[in-house]
Amino acid sequence: MFHRKPIEERIAEREAGREPLKEGKYFEHGPAKFVFVFLMVFVVVGHIAGLLLLMAVGLH
């Protein structure tokens, strides 16, 4: 019914036509990792601070 190549073959052909990535030209994951870790630490510290505040007020 359909005469398309499998997806693996189509991806391989598309990738073969591209030039290899050049070092230092493309976005690296370092900044994204920094933002992710900062947000996780912010959330954890915020939860602990909120818990301490509730305990100090006597609501928890």
GROMACS elastic network, one bead per residue, 0.5 to 0.9 nm:
[ bonds ]
;  ai    aj funct       b0    kb
    4     7     6  0.85150   500
    4    10     6  0.89614   500
    5     8     6  0.81416   500
    5     9     6  0.63324   500
    5    10     6  0.64506   500
    6     9     6  0.54945   500
    6    10     6  0.65137   500
    6    11     6  0.88528   500
    7    10     6  0.50809   500
    7    11     6  0.61180   500
    7    12     6  0.85262   500
    8    11     6  0.52525   500
    8    12     6  0.61327   500
    8    13     6  0.86821   500
    9    12     6  0.50600   500
    9    13     6  0.61674   500
    9    14     6  0.85965   500
   10    13     6  0.52439   500
   10    14     6  0.62230   500
   10    15     6  0.86477   500
   11    14     6  0.51164   500
   11    15     6  0.60960   500
   11    16     6  0.85321   500
   12    15     6  0.51477   500
   12    16     6  0.60569   500
   12    17     6  0.88182   500
   13    16     6  0.51174   500
   13    17     6  0.65682   500
   14    17     6  0.55002   500
   14    18     6  0.69761   500
   15    18     6  0.54144   500
   15    19     6  0.83669   500
   16    19     6  0.78822   500
   18    21     6  0.87787   500
   19    22     6  0.87730   500
   21    25     6  0.79019   500
   21    26     6  0.76609   500
   22    25     6  0.58168   500
   22    26     6  0.73569   500
   23    26     6  0.71762   500
   24    27     6  0.78570   500
   24    28     6  0.82971   500
   27    30     6  0.86944   500
   27    31     6  0.88381   500
   28    31     6  0.72012   500
   28    32     6  0.81163   500
   29    32     6  0.52641   500
   29    33     6  0.60422   500
   29    34     6  0.86510   500
   30    33     6  0.51010   500
   30    34     6  0.62322   500
   30    35     6  0.87861   500
   31    34     6  0.50408   500
   31    35     6  0.63002   500
   31    36     6  0.86344   500
   32    35     6  0.51630   500
   32    36     6  0.61353   500
   32    37     6  0.86393   500
   33    36     6  0.50724   500
   33    37     6  0.61307   500
   33    38     6  0.84756   500
   34    37     6  0.52770   500
   34    38     6  0.60485   500
   34    39     6  0.86043   500
   35    38     6  0.50630   500
   35    39     6  0.61311   500
   35    40     6  0.86109   500
   36    39     6  0.52303   500
   36    40     6  0.62009   500
   36    41     6  0.86494   500
   37    40     6  0.50999   500
   37    41     6  0.61065   500
   37    42     6  0.84486   500
   38    41     6  0.52302   500
   38    42     6  0.60427   500
   38    43     6  0.86652   500
   39    43     6  0.61480   500
   39    44     6  0.86319   500
   40    43     6  0.51878   500
   40    44     6  0.62291   500
   40    45     6  0.85792   500
   41    44     6  0.51551   500
   41    45     6  0.59909   500
   41    46     6  0.83251   500
   42    45     6  0.52586   500
   42    46     6  0.59319   500
   42    47     6  0.85637   500
   43    46     6  0.50326   500
   43    47     6  0.61568   500
   43    48     6  0.86622   500
   44    47     6  0.51672   500
   44    48     6  0.62600   500
   44    49     6  0.85824   500
   45    48     6  0.51042   500
   45    49     6  0.59942   500
   45    50     6  0.84571   500
   46    49     6  0.50708   500
   46    50     6  0.60139   500
   46    51     6  0.84920   500
   47    50     6  0.50767   500
   47    51     6  0.60894   500
   47    52     6  0.85836   500
   48    51     6  0.50486   500
   48    52     6  0.61331   500
   48    53     6  0.85335   500
   49    52     6  0.51031   500
   49    53     6  0.60972   500
   49    54     6  0.86303   500
   50    53     6  0.50226   500
   50    54     6  0.61740   500
   50    55     6  0.85387   500
   51    54     6  0.51458   500
   51    55     6  0.61152   500
   51    56     6  0.85670   500
   51    60     6  0.76891   500
   52    55     6  0.50108   500
   52    56     6  0.60566   500
   52    57     6  0.86150   500
   53    56     6  0.50655   500
   53    57     6  0.62414   500
   53    58     6  0.84907   500
   53    59     6  0.88760   500
   54    57     6  0.51406   500
   54    58     6  0.59842   500
   54    59     6  0.52965   500
   54    60     6  0.55867   500
   55    59     6  0.60709   500
   55    60     6  0.52280   500
   56    59     6  0.79000   500
   56    60     6  0.85489   500
   57    60     6  0.80612   500
